[in-house]
Amino acid sequence: MSTKRLVREVHEQVNEAREKVSSLKLRRQEEGASRREKLRPAYFRKQLEKFKTSNAGKLS
């Protein structure tokens, strides 16, 4: 096997690995955004409950 061919194959493998890492990173970011969107309504409900209970004590 010639050196040029070996170098070319290594470059191809490196590029494939970079593409795979890039796609995995993008997928993780999308999953994180999706998870945050799902948690958002629950967070706001909890904040609203806190607000209601703190104001209920002030009104009494």
Protein Blocks (a to p, Z undefined) as FASTA:
>chain_A
ZZklmmmmmmmmmmmmmmmmmmmmmmmmmmmmmmmmmmmmmmmmmmmmmmmmmmmmmmZZ
